[in-house]
């Protein structure tokens, strides 16, 4: 049976996911078979495995860092928020319906057998399991029903590294306060503290570190610097949305929908030297881009109405009428059609029928069935500015409610408006190049100045840099002592 180690945090977004990815890479580099695990994840960014199961992208990133294929056992429970108080609940990669927060809270311990079966199965095939917690273990109102922090640590007998975020301030209070709110048997599980996202000279921290160790009775296992690496973020906590990049030779605008999902579809375009990728939330920010992307969303109708109310719908239609390419993916593709129908209220928006942007002839009908599949093939049959995508191989995955009766190709288009259900379609070598080359030709800009990009090789470099920085920052001897239960 595999050894294990768990990363918990003092709050959300302290860097647990990337620390777990780093450990996965480090253990893999050290010759171990390692797999990530998170019993319950809440995320709108998800992925479809080879066998058609849905899981959170954080564990996909960690699997990539470990050098293994993503497996739904790594994330047996996934919650995809549909409203402020409810989520679609996905168990073992398949939806079991929508639940409000209280209903799920009352029911979630029923999923413990599912969690343990997934964990034990992974543990039987690997040397080390790196486990990620969620939020904070000190949410004292949720402790009795916990299945993802200390509750899970007890179930799988995992030692814990507790991480705090110094970049937000108050890291000593974060760590000490969390330890203080744990029960005695939970405190015994915490074998090390990690100060994450540090900028500056560690020597300045030393007096505080010694005091913290004395107060908590737990060693500080490391001080990890603020890392400027390009590894997929999780959901709306991403810093990408907050950046207002300068418009470059080729300017791409992505509509930042309130319930945006799978925004990693656009990551390949961030790596071209003379291409700007901007996330915009209002028509004032749109300006006159060279390409508009409408991304996926968990709530197509609600987000379409949001665009209609804030003026973005009119701005997109006006820009499209002037010849600017518009490309919708998944829910964004559905918005571009003439009609969206939801007779069974599948999306919980309370609307049975809604006009789309009418930039494509498609009509979408929502039913309870959900499409979850990996897709690959050759792009064909499209015209207009992106016609040079024809003949290119694509691979990716589909994950959507709703069907389009008029859909026959992986990418459909009408004039300068395009749509696809394929997430990750631009990841395949050459496809993003084809898009940028088309925009360069249209604008009279040299494609050579944009640079070519190999996403797979780039990711491997980023994972290796992540492992290097974290390895340099952690006490490796203590890490392995914790793993071997000698600390």
ChimeraX attribute file (.defattr): number of C-alpha atoms within 10 A of each C-alpha:
attribute: neighborCount
match mode: 1-to-1
recipient: residues
	/A:1	13
	/A:2	16
	/A:3	18
	/A:4	25
	/A:5	26
	/A:6	27
	/A:7	26
	/A:8	32
	/A:9	29
	/A:10	25
	/A:11	20
	/A:12	15
	/A:13	17
	/A:14	22
	/A:15	19
	/A:16	28
	/A:17	25
	/A:18	25
	/A:19	23
	/A:20	30
	/A:21	27
	/A:22	25
	/A:23	27
	/A:24	30
	/A:25	28
	/A:26	22
	/A:27	21
	/A:28	20
	/A:29	15
	/A:30	9
	/A:31	10
	/A:32	15
	/A:33	18
	/A:34	28
	/A:35	36
	/A:36	33
	/A:37	29
	/A:38	27
	/A:39	25
	/A:40	25
	/A:41	24
	/A:42	18
	/A:43	20
	/A:44	24
	/A:45	24
	/A:46	23
	/A:47	28
	/A:48	26
	/A:49	20
	/A:50	17
	/A:51	12
	/A:52	19
	/A:53	22
	/A:54	26
	/A:55	30
	/A:56	29
	/A:57	24
	/A:58	28
	/A:59	28
	/A:60	25
	/A:61	24
	/A:62	29
	/A:63	23
	/A:64	20
	/A:65	31
	/A:66	27
	/A:67	17
	/A:68	15
	/A:69	14
	/A:70	24
	/A:71	25
	/A:72	27
	/A:73	27
	/A:74	28
	/A:75	28
	/A:76	29
	/A:77	28
	/A:78	27
	/A:79	22
	/A:80	21
	/A:81	21
	/A:82	22
	/A:83	18
	/A:84	8
	/A:85	10
	/A:86	18
	/A:87	21
	/A:88	20
	/A:89	22
	/A:90	22
	/A:91	23
	/A:92	21
	/A:93	24
	/A:94	18
	/A:95	19
	/A:96	11
	/A:97	12
	/A:98	21
	/A:99	18
	/A:100	16
	/A:101	15
	/A:102	11
	/A:103	11
	/A:104	16
	/A:105	13
	/A:106	10
	/A:107	12
	/A:108	15
	/A:109	15
	/A:110	10
	/A:111	15
	/A:112	16
	/A:113	10
	/A:114	16
	/A:115	26
	/A:116	17
	/A:117	13
	/A:118	20
	/A:119	22
	/A:120	14
	/A:121	13
	/A:122	22
	/A:123	19
	/A:124	11
	/A:125	14
	/A:126	15
	/A:127	18
	/A:128	23
	/A:129	27
	/A:130	26
	/A:131	31
	/A:132	28
	/A:133	27
	/A:134	22
	/A:135	18
	/A:136	19
	/A:137	24
	/A:138	20
	/A:139	16
	/A:140	12
	/A:141	8
	/A:142	11
	/A:143	15
	/A:144	10
	/A:145	13
	/A:146	18
	/A:147	23
	/A:148	24
	/A:149	26
	/A:150	28
	/A:151	16
	/A:152	21
	/A:153	22
	/A:154	14
	/A:155	13
	/A:156	16
	/A:157	15
	/A:158	23
	/A:159	26
	/A:160	28
	/A:161	22
	/A:162	27
	/A:163	30
	/A:164	30
	/A:165	26
	/A:166	21
	/A:167	15
	/A:168	10
	/A:169	10
	/A:170	11
	/A:171	18
	/A:172	17
	/A:173	13
	/A:174	18
	/A:175	22
	/A:176	18
	/A:177	14
	/A:178	21
	/A:179	24
	/A:180	14
	/A:181	14
	/A:182	18
	/A:183	12
	/A:184	10
	/A:185	10
	/A:186	17
	/A:187	18
	/A:188	14
	/A:189	18
	/A:190	24
	/A:191	23
	/A:192	24
	/A:193	27
	/A:194	25
	/A:195	25
	/A:196	24
	/A:197	20
	/A:198	17
	/A:199	13
	/A:200	10
	/A:201	9
	/A:202	12
	/A:203	9
	/A:204	9
	/A:205	13
	/A:206	11
	/A:207	9
	/A:208	12
	/A:209	20
	/A:210	12
	/A:211	12
	/A:212	19
	/A:213	15
	/A:214	11
	/A:215	12
	/A:216	19
	/A:217	16
	/A:218	18
	/A:219	17
	/A:220	22
	/A:221	21
	/A:222	22
	/A:223	24
	/A:224	23
	/A:225	20
	/A:226	16
	/A:227	15
	/A:228	10
	/A:229	12
	/A:230	15
	/A:231	16
	/A:232	19
	/A:233	20
	/A:234	24
	/A:235	21
	/A:236	18
	/A:237	11
	/A:238	13
	/A:239	10
	/A:240	17
	/A:241	15
	/A:242	12
	/A:243	11
	/A:244	13
	/A:245	13
	/A:246	11
	/A:247	15
	/A:248	13
	/A:249	19
	/A:250	21
	/A:251	20
	/A:252	25
	/A:253	22
	/A:254	23
	/A:255	25
	/A:256	23
	/A:257	24
	/A:258	16
	/A:259	19
	/A:260	22
	/A:261	24
	/A:262	22
	/A:263	27
	/A:264	20
	/A:265	19
	/A:266	19
	/A:267	17
	/A:268	20
	/A:269	19
	/A:270	16
	/A:271	18
	/A:272	19
	/A:273	16
	/A:274	18
	/A:275	22
	/A:276	20
	/A:277	28
	/A:278	25
	/A:279	22
	/A:280	19
	/A:281	18
	/A:282	17
	/A:283	16
	/A:284	10
	/A:285	14
	/A:286	20
	/A:287	13
	/A:288	14
	/A:289	19
	/A:290	21
	/A:291	22
	/A:292	25
	/A:293	23
	/A:294	25
	/A:295	26
	/A:296	31
	/A:297	26
	/A:298	26
	/A:299	22
	/A:300	24
	/A:301	26
	/A:302	22
	/A:303	22
	/A:304	25
	/A:305	17
	/A:306	15
	/A:307	22
	/A:308	15
	/A:309	11
	/A:310	13
	/A:311	15
	/A:312	22
	/A:313	21
	/A:314	15
	/A:315	19
	/A:316	24
	/A:317	16
	/A:318	12
	/A:319	20
	/A:320	18
	/A:321	13
	/A:322	10
	/A:323	14
	/A:324	20
	/A:325	22
	/A:326	26
	/A:327	22
	/A:328	25
	/A:329	26
	/A:330	25
	/A:331	28
	/A:332	25
	/A:333	29
	/A:334	31
	/A:335	32
	/A:336	30
	/A:337	21
	/A:338	17
	/A:339	20
	/A:340	26
	/A:341	20
	/A:342	22
	/A:343	14
	/A:344	14
	/A:345	15
	/A:346	20
	/A:347	24
	/A:348	16
	/A:349	15
	/A:350	13
	/A:351	16
	/A:352	17
	/A:353	16
	/A:354	17
	/A:355	16
	/A:356	25
	/A:357	19
	/A:358	15
	/A:359	22
	/A:360	23
	/A:361	17
	/A:362	22
	/A:363	22
	/A:364	26
	/A:365	18
	/A:366	21
	/A:367	16
	/A:368	14
	/A:369	12
	/A:370	15
	/A:371	16
	/A:372	21
	/A:373	19
	/A:374	19
	/A:375	19
	/A:376	14
	/A:377	12
	/A:378	14
	/A:379	20
	/A:380	17
	/A:381	15
	/A:382	19
	/A:383	17
	/A:384	14
	/A:385	19
	/A:386	20
	/A:387	16
	/A:388	17
	/A:389	23
	/A:390	16
	/A:391	12
	/A:392	15
	/A:393	16
	/A:394	21
	/A:395	17
	/A:396	22
	/A:397	21
	/A:398	20
	/A:399	22
	/A:400	19
	/A:401	21
	/A:402	24
	/A:403	18
	/A:404	16
	/A:405	10
	/A:406	12
	/A:407	16
	/A:408	9
	/A:409	15
	/A:410	19
	/A:411	22
	/A:412	25
	/A:413	21
	/A:414	13
	/A:415	17
	/A:416	20
	/A:417	24
	/A:418	23
	/A:419	28
	/A:420	21
	/A:421	26
	/A:422	23
	/A:423	26
	/A:424	22
	/A:425	24
	/A:426	23
	/A:427	22
	/A:428	19
	/A:429	19
	/A:430	17
	/A:431	20
	/A:432	22
	/A:433	22
	/A:434	19
	/A:435	18
	/A:436	24
	/A:437	21
	/A:438	20
	/A:439	24
	/A:440	19
	/A:441	12
	/A:442	11
	/A:443	12
	/A:444	10
	/A:445	16
	/A:446	14
	/A:447	19
	/A:448	11
	/A:449	13
	/A:450	19
	/A:451	14
	/A:452	17
	/A:453	19
	/A:454	15
	/A:455	16
	/A:456	11
	/A:457	9
	/A:458	13
	/A:459	18
	/A:460	14
	/A:461	13
	/A:462	16
	/A:463	24
	/A:464	15
	/A:465	17
	/A:466	24
	/A:467	24
	/A:468	14
	/A:469	15
	/A:470	22
	/A:471	18
	/A:472	13
	/A:473	17
	/A:474	17
	/A:475	16
	/A:476	14
	/A:477	10
	/A:478	18
	/A:479	21
	/A:480	14
	/A:481	13
	/A:482	20
	/A:483	19
	/A:484	13
	/A:485	14
	/A:486	9
	/A:487	12
